[in-house]
Amino acid sequence: MPHSPICPARWRGKRFFVKRDDLINPLINGNKARKLQFLYPLVKAHKLKRIVSYGSMQSNAMYALTIFAKLQGLEFHYYARINESLLANPKGNLKVALFFGMKLFDMKEAPNFLLKTKNTLSTTIQKGDTLYIPEGIRCKEAEDGIAMLALEIERWARKPINIFLPSGTGTTALYLKKHLRFCPLINEVYTVACVADNSYLQEQFSMLEPNTTLHPKILEPPRRYKFAKPYIELYKLWQEVKKESGIIFDLIYDPIGFATILHHNLLNSNLLYIHQGGLLGNETMIERYKKKFATIS
Ligand SMILES: *Cc1c(COP(=O)(O)O)cnc(C)c1O
């Protein structure tokens, strides 16, 4: 995988840096490309025919796994709680995933062992020629690819920096912190919980890494935002960053990240923001924003 660039950008008159993992590859990029690195050597070595995962019907991980399977000539089965109206008129990640051959099933049809362990499963499981991958690719194997991201940052750093990235499952932030903890130029790896509250994120960290001294520092957002729900102030922040920095970020996680950065005054530190991709999902989010708020352009 080629190294992604680290670019200076401006926002509110301050300079910060962006690790452009959104530029890794046009098809699979962002943290999902990092988290999937372990899978490439496995396909041949383990003679895989099929990968299976589960989660929401609009997930970025679902999309990345679909493309991975397509490029590797594998089948991809995905279990989700089916939203019938979305299925009748698929958009964004779901539309592309179905187009590229993802087979979608109702979560209720998932194998029993998966139903029992789905929330706590923290490693992949191989059964015959099928590999089961936890929701959001939240698994110990994802560490390999994130370690590479850490190495690229370590080689770039010339002066003390703070790192910030918003979390879903927290896998990316956790392994980034773990692999940068001995780098003297990294002050701290900060994150914010976007999917649920801090205790949820802490639990996610602990399932992958029980040693809490290796966990990133979780910052409070200015208020609790419901995951993937449109908030006009978040949209405005996203638009503002886009206009001032010239960089398009994701609309689900990144605006909560920006709000948290402002809330904790992190722009005044030497900040490196990790762009984790996810831009395909913006299409559906923009549509939902336009439906909810007549005034946005
Ligand atoms: C998946 C995703 C995240 C969350 O990553 P985790 O490793 O689950 O914390 C954040 N931002 C974007 C754009 C994503 O696609």
The ligand as an ORCA input file, in Angstrom:
! r2SCAN-3c Opt
* xyz 0 1
  C     -15.268      3.520     10.021
  C     -15.009      4.967     10.152
  C     -14.660      5.561     11.388
  C     -14.599      4.760     12.671
  O     -13.482      3.900     12.708
  P     -13.238      2.971     13.983
  O     -11.939      2.281     13.732
  O     -14.380      2.002     14.022
  O     -13.223      3.844     15.189
  C     -14.402      6.922     11.410
  N     -14.475      7.683     10.300
  C     -14.809      7.152      9.101
  C     -14.892      8.052      7.922
  C     -15.076      5.784      8.983
  O     -15.416      5.264      7.789
*
